Amino acid sequence: MQVAEIWRYPVKSLQGELLDRAEVGTAGIVGDRQWGLLDPASGFILTARREPRLLFASARLTPGGPEITADDGTLLTDDADLSSWLGRPVRLVPAAGRSGRFETSLDRYLDDVEWTSWEGPLGAFHDSGRTQVSIASLDSLRGWDRRRFRFNVVLAGGSELDLLDTTVRLGDAELAVVKRISRCVMTTRPQPGGIDRDLNVLRTIVDELDGCLGVGAIVTGPGTVAVGDEPC
């Protein structure tokens, strides 16, 4: 196995950026999920489960923070731009020193049912403190566009499940692979670049893969990972 792709998502639920190499810090890939769009009325950090339009903007990390671009190429430079684009008041907030509050439907497929909320880990807008770095293999992706799933690391030449319950080195970073990742309706959402709405993606994952795709890891040793590195 070797690292085929590395992805960073500076803003929660927005499109991310493809990297050749990345620094891995104590909370995951440096800059990953380090900002989110806060709904001031509810206090929740928005996700594409609640606000699917988030999938139609992208973020890349710059020295001054995330640069956000709408799918039509418009730069969204401040909270006013973001609020106008989304059609609701939002504020771009950093994860540093903050625990994100999120909400999700209790049904894998439907949004017009009961919702529940939870609090994420401190310092990064990850859904769970047990998934600081997410990993999948090209074999497991079955040809699905990886943007549906927001993995940080995509491997070639084997299965990520072979790493489960082990501690591995990627480059000189060390990761404890601790869980499979359960999937939700977000995997079915349409996105720019020809990704159509497709409920069969989630149905297949539920029926054939116990509702999970990919594995989650926590960082046990910071370092640098690059495309071509082999887990060992």
RACORJO-V82917 format. One record per pair of residues at least 6 apart in sequence whose C-alpha atoms are under 7 Angstrom apart, sorted by the first residue. I is the first residue (numbers start at 1). J is the second residue. D is the distance in Angstrom with one decimal. If there is no record, write none. Layout:
I J D
I J D
This chain:
1 155 6.4
1 156 5.5
1 157 4.5
1 158 5.4
1 230 5.8
1 231 6.7
2 155 5.5
2 156 5.5
2 157 6.7
2 228 5.4
2 229 5.4
2 230 4.2
2 231 6.5
3 153 6.8
3 154 6.1
3 155 4.6
3 156 6.4
3 227 5.0
3 228 5.0
3 229 5.4
3 230 6.3
4 154 5.6
4 155 5.1
4 156 5.7
4 227 5.5
4 228 6.3
5 153 5.8
5 154 5.0
5 155 7.0
5 227 6.0
6 18 5.9
6 19 5.3
6 20 6.6
6 21 6.9
6 152 5.6
6 153 4.8
6 154 6.5
6 227 6.9
7 16 6.6
7 17 5.7
7 18 4.8
7 19 5.9
7 151 6.8
7 152 4.6
7 153 6.3
8 16 5.5
8 17 5.4
8 18 6.7
8 29 7.0
8 32 5.2
8 152 6.1
9 15 6.5
9 16 4.2
9 17 6.5
9 32 5.0
9 33 5.6
9 59 6.9
10 16 6.6
10 31 5.5
10 32 4.6
10 33 4.8
10 34 5.6
10 35 6.1
10 59 6.1
10 60 6.4
10 61 6.2
10 66 6.3
11 33 5.2
11 34 6.3
11 35 4.6
11 36 5.1
11 59 6.3
12 33 5.1
12 35 6.3
12 36 5.0
12 47 6.7
12 125 6.5
13 47 5.4
13 48 5.6
13 54 6.1
13 55 6.4
14 54 5.5
14 55 5.2
14 57 5.6
14 58 5.1
14 59 6.4
15 55 6.1
15 57 6.1
15 58 4.1
15 59 6.1
16 58 5.8
16 59 5.5
16 60 6.3
17 60 5.8
20 226 5.8
20 227 5.6
21 225 5.6
21 226 4.0
21 227 6.2
22 29 6.5
22 224 5.7
22 225 5.5
22 226 6.4
23 29 5.8
23 30 5.6
23 223 5.9
23 224 4.5
23 225 6.5
24 30 5.6
24 173 6.5
24 222 5.2
24 223 5.2
24 224 5.7
25 222 4.9
25 223 6.8
26 219 5.8
26 222 6.0
27 124 6.8
27 132 5.8
27 219 6.8
28 132 4.7
28 133 5.4
28 219 6.4
29 133 6.9
33 124 5.8
33 125 5.1
33 126 6.5
34 94 5.8
34 95 5.0
34 124 5.3
34 125 6.2
35 92 6.7
35 93 5.5
35 94 4.4
35 95 5.4
36 45 6.0
36 92 5.7
36 93 5.6
36 94 6.6
37 45 5.6
37 46 5.7
37 90 5.9
37 91 5.5
37 92 4.7
37 93 6.3
38 44 5.9
38 45 4.5
38 46 6.1
38 90 5.4
38 91 5.1
38 92 6.2
38 93 6.6
39 45 6.2
39 46 6.6
39 89 6.6
39 90 5.0
39 91 6.8
40 90 6.4
44 101 5.0
44 102 5.4
45 100 6.1
45 101 5.8
45 102 5.6
46 102 6.8
48 54 5.6
48 55 6.5
48 186 6.3
49 104 6.3
49 185 6.8
49 186 5.5
50 104 6.8
55 191 5.9
56 70 6.3
56 71 5.3
56 191 6.1
56 192 6.1
57 68 6.8
57 69 5.5
57 70 4.3
57 71 5.4
58 68 5.6
58 69 5.4
58 70 6.5
59 66 5.9
59 67 5.4
59 68 4.4
59 69 6.4
60 66 5.5
60 67 5.4
60 68 6.8
61 67 6.2
68 75 6.0
68 76 5.5
68 77 6.9
69 75 4.5
69 76 5.7
70 76 6.9
71 192 6.9
76 82 5.8
79 90 6.4
79 91 5.3
79 92 6.4
82 90 6.8
83 89 4.7
83 90 5.3
95 123 5.0
95 124 5.0
95 125 6.1
96 123 4.5
96 124 6.7
97 122 6.4
97 123 5.2
98 122 5.5
98 123 5.5
99 119 6.5
99 120 5.6
99 121 5.5
99 122 4.4
99 123 6.3
100 119 5.7
100 120 5.2
100 125 5.7
101 118 5.8
101 119 4.5
101 120 6.2
102 117 5.5
102 118 5.6
102 119 6.3
103 115 6.6
103 116 5.4
103 117 4.0
103 118 6.3
104 115 5.4
104 116 5.6
104 117 6.4
105 111 5.7
105 113 6.5
105 114 6.0
105 115 4.2
105 116 6.3
106 114 5.9
106 115 5.5
106 116 6.6
108 184 5.2
108 185 5.4
109 185 5.2
120 126 6.3
120 127 5.4
120 128 5.6
120 129 6.8
121 128 6.3
121 129 5.1
126 132 6.8
130 216 6.6
130 217 6.5
130 218 5.9
131 216 4.4
131 217 5.1
131 218 5.9
132 216 6.9
132 217 5.8
132 218 5.1
132 219 6.8
133 152 6.1
133 216 5.9
133 217 5.2
133 218 6.4
134 151 5.1
134 152 5.2
134 153 6.4
134 214 6.9
134 215 5.8
134 216 4.6
134 217 6.2
135 151 5.7
135 152 6.1
135 153 4.8
135 154 5.9
135 160 6.7
135 214 5.6
135 215 5.3
135 216 6.3
136 151 6.6
136 153 6.5
136 154 5.1
136 155 6.2
136 160 5.4
136 214 4.5
136 215 6.5
137 154 5.2
137 155 4.4
137 156 5.8
137 158 6.7
137 159 5.5
137 160 5.6
138 154 6.6
138 155 6.1
138 156 5.6
139 158 6.9
139 159 6.5
140 159 6.7
148 187 4.9
149 187 6.0
160 214 6.7
160 215 6.8
163 177 6.4
164 177 5.2
164 178 6.2
164 179 6.7
165 177 5.4
165 178 5.3
166 176 6.0
166 177 5.7
167 174 6.9
167 175 5.5
167 176 4.2
167 177 6.1
168 174 5.7
168 175 5.4
168 176 6.4
168 231 6.0
168 232 5.4
169 175 6.2
169 231 5.4
169 232 5.3
170 225 5.7
170 229 6.2
170 230 6.4
170 231 5.0
171 224 5.8
171 225 4.5
171 226 6.5
171 229 5.6
172 223 5.0
172 224 5.6
172 225 6.7
173 221 5.4
173 222 4.9
173 223 4.0
173 224 5.7
173 225 6.5
174 219 6.2
174 220 5.4
174 221 4.5
174 222 6.5
175 217 5.9
175 218 5.7
175 219 4.7
175 220 5.4
175 221 6.8
176 217 5.3
176 218 5.4
176 219 6.4
176 220 6.4
177 215 6.8
177 216 5.9
177 217 4.1
177 218 6.6
178 216 6.1
178 217 5.6
179 215 5.6
179 216 5.3
180 212 6.1
180 213 6.7
180 214 5.9
180 215 4.3
180 216 6.0
181 212 5.2
181 213 5.6
181 214 5.6
181 215 5.3
181 216 6.2
182 211 5.6
182 212 4.1
182 213 6.4
183 211 6.0
183 212 5.6
183 213 6.7
185 202 6.9
187 201 6.9
187 202 6.5
188 197 5.4
188 198 4.9
188 199 5.2
188 201 6.2
188 202 6.5
189 197 4.9
189 198 6.9
190 196 4.4
190 197 4.4
205 211 5.0
205 212 6.3
205 213 7.0
